[in-house]
Amino acid sequence: MTDWTERDGVFELRLATPPLNEIGREMLGALERCLEDIDRKRPRAVIVYSGLPRGFCAGADLRELHRAIEGRAYAEYRAELAAFIDRIHGVANRFDGLPCATIGAVHGTCFGGGFELALTLDVVVAETTARFCFPELRLGLVPGFGGIPRLAREVPNAVIRDLLLTGRSLGARRAYELGLVSQVVQRGEGLNVARDVAAQSARFAPEVVASAKAFMKPIPHDELEREKALFLSMFADGRVARALAEFDASTERMPYLPSGGV
């Protein structure tokens, strides 16, 4: 179960919702409660990591999404879907705008919504096993949790086009070369290094960190709203529902895993 702890001014959020921290109603509720606790305790730094061996986060809970819309016309579920997406964006914007340093320790799978969550964080430490991917076009969608505008803060647009239009994944070292992650470390060392980064940042005056972060990392609100609108409009096409049904029926261990990588 996803949980969090706080010690010496550093807050640690452990994602641990099987099978691979898919973001559905359960995970979203946990993230909202975590943020409420962060707001109350005002830590000097926040670390986000996964307690599951297979990776950081596989993305949205597509099976839950399929079952929520199955057999319903788009007009019947659009408002419900829009409300869920608004909640997701609310969580992402709150993580993005926290007035302290936020550090991600990423290993294994970091796909779709998991990649989007990682992009809200200030510093990403990637273990050598980490792979980053946006496979959403396979479903007839674009990333809907803020991925494209936030990725545009980090890498050139040509890289975004390659990731989106091929569905290929980036390995940790390639992500480091592109400036997407700050450090690549050996398997099992991500959390230790993230703790070192958090301890270093926690030495600075909180108001200085908050001011520097607000200047360095503006939230692209206009682009995020455009992405939400595009994401919702794409559900009007029946191909999304068909792709979700195929995903739900799959017996593959990781049906969201695309072939190929760089």
Buried (B, 14 or more C-beta within 10 A) or exposed (E): EBEBEBEEBBBBBBBBBEEBBBBBEBBBEBBEEBBEEBEEEEBBBBBBBBEBEBBBBBBBBBBBBBEBBEEEEBEEBBEEBBEBBEBBBBBBBBBBBBEBBBBBBBBBBBBBBBBBBBBBBBBBBBBBBBBBBBBBBBBBBBBBBBBBBBBBBBBEEEBBEBBBEBBBBBBBBBBBEBEBBBBBBEEEBBBEBBBEBBBEBBEBEBEEBBEEBEEEBEBBEEBBEEBBEBBBEBBEEEEBBEBBBEBBEEEEEEBBBBEEBB
